[in-house]
């Protein structure tokens, strides 16, 4: 494995380290996964299990405050 030096603002590094720790991953691993996604596109995504993809998407959708269940979601739309 090779080493890479990047110049990134310190506050971004700090936030990224906190994020990686909260996910139980290394910052290097997250950056590597991101770069693979950028460079390999669909080929890389097909290697992930559906559960991995769902876990990555978890929290990316914001529901209305009055939302209490998935059943409510159907009645809202």
VENPE-V273352 format. One record per residue. RES is the residue in one small letter. PSI is psi in whole degrees, -180 to 180 (NA if undefined). D_LAST is the distance of its C-alpha to the last C-alpha in Angstrom with 2 decimals. Layout:
BEGIN
<<RES/PSI/D_LAST> <RES/PSI/D_LAST>>
END
This chain:
BEGIN
<<x/139/49.59> <x/158/50.16> <x/148/49.62> <x/135/47.75> <x/129/48.11> <x/149/45.33> <x/112/45.44> <x/145/42.29> <x/140/41.85> <x/-40/42.72> <x/-33/39.57> <x/-42/37.47> <x/-47/39.81> <x/-46/39.53> <x/-40/35.72> <x/-39/35.76> <x/-42/38.31> <x/-43/36.24> <x/-48/33.18> <x/-44/35.38> <x/-41/36.93> <x/-26/33.63> <x/-3/32.65> <x/30/36.16> <x/164/37.01> <x/152/39.66> <x/-39/38.98> <x/-42/41.06> <x/-40/38.96> <x/-44/35.71> <x/-42/37.38> <x/-45/38.81> <x/-42/35.48> <x/-45/33.94> <x/-37/36.93> <x/-43/36.76> <x/-43/33.13> <x/-42/34.17> <x/-24/37.26> <x/-10/36.36> <x/-127/32.73> <x/-35/31.39> <x/-44/34.61> <x/-42/34.08> <x/-33/30.42> <x/-19/31.52> <x/-16/33.91> <x/148/31.21> <x/157/29.88> <x/-38/26.16> <x/-40/26.50> <x/-42/28.06> <x/-44/25.31> <x/-43/22.61> <x/-36/24.87> <x/-32/25.20> <x/-18/21.47> <x/131/20.99> <x/-6/20.21> <x/-14/19.15> <x/129/15.42> <x/122/14.89> <x/154/12.30> <x/154/11.93> <x/-33/14.94> <x/-4/13.32> <x/124/11.89> <x/-20/14.41> <x/166/13.45> <x/-29/11.50> <x/-40/10.74> <x/-36/9.02> <x/-40/6.74> <x/-37/5.65> <x/-20/5.56> <x/-23/3.80> <x/NA/0.00>>
END
